[in-house]
Amino acid sequence: MEALNEIWQTAQRNKLRTALTGFAVAWGIFMLIVLLGAGNGLLNAQVENNDRWVDNSMMVFGGMTSKPYEGLKEGREISLEDQDLVLTETRFTQNIDKAGAILFEDGSTITFGENYVSSSLRGVYPMDLEINKRKLAAGRFINDFDIRERRKVILLSENQARELVPEDPHRLLGKTVRVGDMAFTVVGLEQEDKSRMSTEAIVPFTTLQTIYNRGNHVGRINFTFHGLDTEADNEAFEQRYRATINRNHRAAPDDEDAIWVWNRFTQAMQMAKGTNIIQTALWIIGLFTLLSGIVGVSNIMLITVRERTREFGIRKAIGASPASILRIIITESIVVTGFFGYIGMLLGIFANLYMDATLGSKPIETGLFTTTVFVNPTVSLGTCLAVTVVLIIAGTIAGLVPALKAARIRPIEALRAE
């Protein structure tokens, strides 16, 4: 208590110096916590927006040949076909788990009674539920029997169902709706996902392929895989896969424009690298901000020792030991740094909580879809405490140099100091 009382009296006599020291410490911690919180908010939003599908999946699109091959000129359009899906399922069983395809039909009108809604149709395989992380509000998804028997069943989004039956959308389950001139049975309702750019009604792939006379065209191929854990593994697999599909269309095996492969796994790895780089950059910027606070504490402690040189000389003249002089300065450095560091930490936490309340998870309408740019912009309590402890230790070390100098000064020299 006596030491704290002495520190309080010293602070009262030197209010400006104490205030400047406290501001330097509090500002350093406050800025570091706010920077980390804001960075985490942006990164969390990016991760959430890209978490709408499983990572270990690929999607394949038809493209345009860019090289002549086997007497055929470049510039030929490549459309994926049933044989490509068969090759995908049979040639790469060591890596591919499930394979499917996607077809689209735009400009459809879905009617129930006097109500109707405009929509596009998406023909899919059962795996689409897993690969795109769809969530059902009621009913079921497309199954293997629907695919095999080309059943006329359909899944609607909750929003579409609400347009058709405003009073009770779930009443549509099991009912028949008209899609153009054809009747489809509603077997499920999908939870509304505003992050998607369009709202589609889902039907079995084989049903859409047959009804709309798509022949053997499959649109896009998608599949999940295993055993490809590095970028090198994925790149080698993509080369083998591309060569196989290209040959099926008499395109050069190494023509990367003939088909396009969207590898979500390598995209996730690249995003993870980018996230680590951003987090490192935020820490570097924050630590430099914190360093400015440490430098401020060190400079002010040097000034403190200089101002109190005569006082220390008198203390030593009347019998104070060098250790007691050292303890006074170090204690003052720890108390001041710890007190204002705690204030800076609390202000930083409150600032992050304010960002979370005002911006966190707030959807932004783009006109086509809804996205989120800020999710949980906060820093863990452990990180906040660790930052504060680091600054206290750094402030103590900063005060150690002038403290040692003051402890070694001889009383006669201290009394002569101006």
C-alpha positions in Angstrom: 0.0 0.0 0.0 2.9 2.4 0.8 4.3 1.8 -2.6 1.0 2.4 -4.3 0.4 5.6 -2.2 3.8 6.9 -3.3 3.0 6.1 -7.0 -0.3 8.0 -6.6 1.4 11.0 -5.1 4.0 11.0 -7.9 1.2 10.9 -10.5 -0.6 13.7 -8.7 2.6 15.9 -8.9 3.2 15.0 -12.5 -0.3 14.8 -14.1 0.7 15.6 -17.6 3.6 13.1 -17.7 1.3 10.4 -16.3 -1.5 11.3 -18.7 1.0 11.1 -21.7 2.3 7.7 -20.5 -1.2 6.3 -20.0 -2.4 7.5 -23.4 0.6 6.0 -25.2 -0.1 2.6 -23.5 -3.8 2.6 -23.8 -3.7 3.8 -27.4 -1.3 1.1 -28.4 -3.4 -1.7 -27.0 -6.7 -0.2 -28.2 -5.5 0.1 -31.8 -4.1 -3.4 -31.8 -7.3 -5.0 -30.5 -9.5 -2.9 -32.9 -7.3 -3.7 -35.9 -7.3 -7.5 -35.1 -11.1 -7.3 -34.5 -11.8 -5.6 -37.8 -9.5 -7.9 -39.7 -11.2 -11.0 -38.1 -14.6 -9.6 -39.1 -13.7 -9.3 -42.7 -12.0 -12.7 -42.8 -14.8 -14.4 -41.0 -17.3 -13.0 -43.5 -15.1 -14.2 -46.4 -15.0 -17.7 -44.9 -18.7 -17.7 -44.3 -19.5 -16.6 -47.8 -17.3 -19.3 -49.3 -18.7 -22.0 -47.0 -21.7 -22.8 -49.2 -20.2 -25.9 -50.6 -17.9 -28.7 -49.6 -14.2 -28.1 -50.1 -13.3 -31.4 -51.6 -15.3 -31.0 -54.7 -14.8 -29.9 -58.3 -17.1 -28.6 -61.0 -16.4 -29.0 -64.7 -17.6 -26.7 -67.5 -17.4 -27.1 -71.3 -15.2 -24.5 -73.0 -13.7 -23.6 -76.4 -10.6 -25.3 -77.9 -7.6 -23.1 -78.2 -5.4 -25.5 -80.1 -5.7 -27.4 -83.4 -5.8 -31.2 -82.9 -6.2 -34.2 -85.2 -6.9 -32.0 -88.2 -9.5 -30.0 -86.3 -9.1 -26.2 -85.9 -9.1 -24.4 -82.7 -12.2 -22.4 -81.6 -14.6 -25.5 -81.4 -17.2 -25.4 -78.6 -17.0 -28.3 -76.3 -20.3 -29.4 -74.6 -20.1 -32.0 -71.9 -22.1 -35.2 -72.6 -23.3 -38.4 -70.9 -20.0 -40.2 -71.9 -18.0 -37.6 -70.0 -20.0 -38.3 -66.9 -19.4 -42.1 -67.4 -15.7 -41.5 -67.8 -15.7 -39.4 -64.6 -17.4 -42.1 -62.6 -15.3 -45.1 -64.0 -11.8 -43.9 -64.8 -11.0 -42.0 -61.6 -12.5 -44.3 -58.9 -9.3 -44.1 -56.9 -10.1 -40.4 -56.1 -13.7 -39.6 -57.0 -16.4 -40.5 -54.5 -19.6 -39.3 -56.1 -20.3 -37.7 -59.5 -23.3 -35.9 -60.9 -24.3 -33.3 -63.4 -26.4 -30.1 -63.6 -28.7 -28.8 -66.3 -30.6 -25.5 -66.4 -33.8 -24.4 -68.0 -34.6 -20.7 -67.9 -37.8 -18.9 -68.3 -40.2 -21.4 -66.6 -43.5 -20.4 -64.9 -44.7 -22.4 -61.9 -48.4 -22.2 -61.3 -50.6 -23.4 -58.4 -54.3 -22.4 -58.6 -54.4 -18.7 -59.6 -50.9 -17.9 -58.3 -47.7 -18.3 -60.2 -44.0 -17.5 -59.9 -41.3 -17.2 -62.6 -38.3 -19.4 -62.0 -35.5 -21.3 -63.7 -35.2 -25.1 -63.3 -32.1 -26.8 -62.0 -31.8 -30.5 -62.9 -29.5 -32.2 -60.4 -28.4 -35.5 -58.9 -29.0 -36.4 -55.2 -25.4 -35.4 -54.3 -26.3 -31.8 -55.0 -27.8 -31.6 -51.5 -24.4 -32.5 -50.0 -22.0 -30.7 -52.4 -23.8 -27.4 -52.2 -24.8 -27.7 -48.5 -28.5 -27.1 -49.2 -30.9 -27.1 -46.2 -34.4 -28.3 -46.4 -37.3 -26.6 -44.6 -39.7 -29.5 -45.2 -40.0 -32.7 -47.2 -37.1 -34.4 -49.0 -34.5 -33.9 -51.7 -34.2 -35.6 -55.1 -33.3 -39.3 -54.6 -32.0 -42.2 -56.8 -35.5 -43.4 -57.7 -36.4 -40.0 -59.1 -33.3 -40.1 -61.3 -33.8 -43.7 -62.4 -37.5 -43.3 -63.2 -37.4 -39.7 -64.4 -40.1 -38.7 -62.0 -41.8 -35.4 -62.3 -41.0 -34.2 -58.8 -39.9 -30.7 -57.8 -38.4 -28.8 -54.8 -39.3 -25.2 -54.4 -37.7 -22.5 -52.2 -39.6 -21.2 -49.3 -40.0 -17.9 -51.0 -41.4 -19.5 -54.1 -43.8 -21.5 -52.0 -44.9 -18.4 -50.2 -45.7 -16.7 -53.5 -47.9 -19.7 -54.5 -49.6 -20.3 -51.1 -49.1 -17.1 -49.0 -51.2 -18.3 -46.0 -49.4 -21.6 -45.5 -46.4 -22.4 -47.9 -45.9 -25.9 -46.3 -49.3 -26.9 -47.6 -47.7 -27.3 -51.0 -46.0 -30.5 -49.9 -47.5 -33.4 -51.9 -49.5 -31.1 -54.1 -49.2 -30.8 -57.9 -48.0 -27.6 -59.5 -47.8 -26.8 -63.2 -44.5 -26.1 -64.7 -45.4 -24.8 -68.1 -47.7 -27.4 -69.5 -46.5 -30.2 -67.3 -47.5 -31.3 -63.8 -44.9 -31.8 -61.1 -45.4 -33.1 -57.5 -43.8 -30.9 -54.8 -41.7 -33.2 -52.6 -39.7 -30.7 -50.6 -39.1 -27.0 -49.7 -35.6 -25.6 -49.5 -34.7 -23.0 -46.9 -34.2 -19.6 -48.4 -30.6 -18.8 -49.1 -30.3 -15.1 -50.0 -26.6 -15.4 -50.7 -27.3 -17.2 -54.0 -27.7 -15.0 -57.0 -30.8 -16.6 -58.3 -33.7 -18.7 -56.9 -34.2 -22.0 -58.8 -36.7 -24.8 -58.5 -34.9 -28.2 -58.4 -36.0 -31.2 -60.4 -34.3 -34.6 -61.2 -31.5 -34.3 -63.7 -32.8 -37.1 -66.0 -36.3 -35.6 -65.9 -35.1 -32.2 -67.2 -32.8 -33.8 -69.7 -35.7 -35.9 -71.2 -38.5 -33.4 -71.0 -36.6 -30.5 -72.6 -34.9 -32.8 -75.3 -31.3 -32.2 -74.2 -30.2 -35.4 -75.8 -26.9 -36.6 -74.2 -25.9 -33.1 -73.0 -25.2 -32.9 -69.3 -24.4 -29.2 -68.8 -21.9 -29.3 -65.9 -20.3 -32.2 -64.1 -19.6 -32.0 -60.4 -18.0 -34.5 -58.1 -16.5 -35.0 -54.6 -13.1 -36.6 -54.2 -10.5 -37.8 -51.7 -6.8 -38.5 -51.5 -5.8 -35.1 -53.1 -4.2 -33.3 -50.1 -1.7 -31.0 -51.7 -1.8 -28.5 -54.5 0.6 -30.7 -56.5 -1.8 -33.7 -56.1 -4.7 -31.6 -57.3 -2.8 -30.2 -60.2 -1.7 -33.7 -61.4 -5.2 -35.0 -61.1 -6.7 -32.1 -63.0 -4.2 -32.7 -65.8 -5.1 -36.4 -66.0 -8.8 -35.6 -65.9 -8.6 -32.9 -68.5 -6.6 -35.1 -70.9 -9.3 -37.9 -70.6 -12.2 -35.6 -71.2 -10.4 -33.7 -74.0 -9.6 -36.9 -75.9 -13.3 -37.8 -75.7 -14.0 -34.6 -77.7 -10.9 -34.9 -80.0 -9.3 -31.9 -78.3 -5.6 -31.6 -77.4 -5.0 -33.3 -74.0 -3.2 -30.3 -72.6 -5.7 -27.7 -73.9 -6.8 -26.0 -70.7 -9.5 -24.0 -72.5 -11.4 -27.0 -73.9 -12.9 -27.6 -70.5 -12.7 -25.6 -67.3 -12.2 -27.2 -63.9 -13.2 -25.3 -60.8 -11.4 -26.9 -58.0 -12.9 -25.7 -54.7 -10.2 -27.5 -52.6 -7.3 -25.6 -54.1 -9.4 -22.4 -53.9 -9.9 -23.1 -50.2 -6.2 -23.6 -49.7 -5.4 -20.4 -51.5 -7.9 -18.6 -49.4 -6.3 -20.0 -46.2 -2.9 -18.7 -47.4 -4.4 -15.3 -48.1 -6.1 -15.3 -44.7 -2.8 -16.1 -42.9 -1.0 -13.3 -44.9 -3.7 -10.8 -43.9 -3.7 -11.9 -40.3 0.1 -11.6 -40.2 0.0 -8.1 -41.7 -2.6 -7.0 -39.2 -0.4 -8.3 -36.3 2.6 -6.5 -37.8 0.7 -3.2 -38.1 -0.7 -3.7 -34.6 2.6 -4.6 -33.0 4.2 -1.5 -34.6 1.4 0.5 -33.0 2.1 -1.2 -29.7 5.8 -0.6 -30.1 5.1 3.2 -30.4 3.4 2.9 -27.0 6.4 1.0 -25.6 8.8 3.7 -26.9 6.6 6.3 -25.4 6.7 4.6 -22.0 10.5 4.2 -22.2 11.0 7.9 -23.1 8.8 9.1 -20.3 10.5 6.8 -17.8 13.8 8.3 -18.8 12.4 11.8 -18.2 11.0 10.6 -14.9 14.3 9.3 -13.7 16.0 12.6 -14.8 13.4 14.7 -12.9 13.8 12.6 -9.8 17.6 12.4 -9.8 17.9 14.7 -6.8 15.2 12.8 -5.0 17.0 9.5 -5.5 20.2 11.1 -4.4 18.6 12.2 -1.1 17.2 8.7 -0.6 20.6 7.1 -1.1 22.2 9.7 1.2 19.9 8.8 4.1 20.5 5.1 3.6 18.2 3.9 0.7 19.8 0.9 -1.0 20.1 0.7 -4.8 17.6 -2.2 -4.8 15.0 0.0 -3.2 15.5 2.7 -5.8 15.2 0.1 -8.5 12.1 -1.3 -6.9 10.4 2.2 -6.8 10.9 2.8 -10.5 10.0 -0.7 -11.7 6.9 -0.8 -9.5 5.8 2.6 -10.9 6.4 1.4 -14.5 4.4 -1.9 -13.9 1.5 -0.1 -12.2 1.1 2.7 -14.7 1.5 0.4 -17.7 -0.8 -2.2 -16.3 -3.5 0.3 -15.3 -3.7 2.1 -18.5 -3.1 -1.1 -20.5 -6.2 -2.5 -18.9 -8.2 0.6 -19.8 -7.0 0.3 -23.4 -8.0 -3.4 -23.4 -11.5 -2.6 -22.2 -12.0 0.2 -24.7 -10.8 -2.1 -27.5 -13.2 -4.8 -26.4 -16.1 -2.4 -26.3 -15.2 -1.0 -29.7 -15.2 -4.5 -31.2 -18.5 -5.3 -29.5 -19.9 -2.0 -31.0 -18.7 -3.1 -34.5 -20.3 -6.5 -33.9 -23.6 -4.9 -32.9 -23.7 -2.4 -35.8 -21.9 -4.2 -38.6 -21.5 -7.8 -37.6 -23.5 -10.3 -39.7 -25.4 -7.3 -41.2 -26.6 -8.4 -44.7 -26.0 -6.1 -47.6 -28.4 -6.2 -50.6 -26.7 -6.1 -54.0 -29.8 -6.2 -56.0 -29.1 -9.8 -57.2 -28.2 -11.5 -53.9 -27.5 -10.8 -50.3 -24.0 -11.0 -48.8 -22.3 -10.3 -45.5 -19.0 -8.4 -45.3 -18.5 -8.4 -41.5 -19.0 -11.4 -39.2 -18.0 -11.5 -35.6 -15.5 -8.6 -35.6 -14.0 -9.5 -32.2 -10.9 -10.7 -30.6 -10.8 -13.5 -28.1 -10.4 -12.5 -24.4 -7.2 -14.6 -24.2 -5.6 -12.5 -27.1 -6.6 -9.2 -25.3 -5.1 -10.4 -22.0 -2.0 -11.6 -23.8 -1.5 -8.3 -25.6 -1.9 -6.4 -22.3 0.6 -8.7 -20.5 3.1 -8.2 -23.3 2.8 -4.4 -23.0 3.2 -4.6 -19.2 6.3 -6.7 -19.6 7.6 -4.4 -22.3 6.9 -1.4 -20.2 8.7 -3.0 -17.3 11.7 -3.7 -19.4 11.5 -0.1 -20.8 11.6 1.2 -17.2 14.5 -1.1 -16.2 17.2 0.8 -18.1 16.6 4.1 -16.4 16.0 2.3 -13.1 19.5 0.7 -13.3 21.0 4.0 -14.1 19.3 5.7 -11.2 20.3 2.8 -8.8 24.0 3.2 -9.8 24.2 7.0 -9.4 26.2 8.3 -6.5 24.4 10.5 -4.0 26.9 13.5 -4.5 26.3 13.4 -8.3 22.5 13.2 -7.8 22.5 16.2 -5.5 24.4 18.2 -8.0 22.0 17.4 -10.9 19.9 20.2 -12.2 
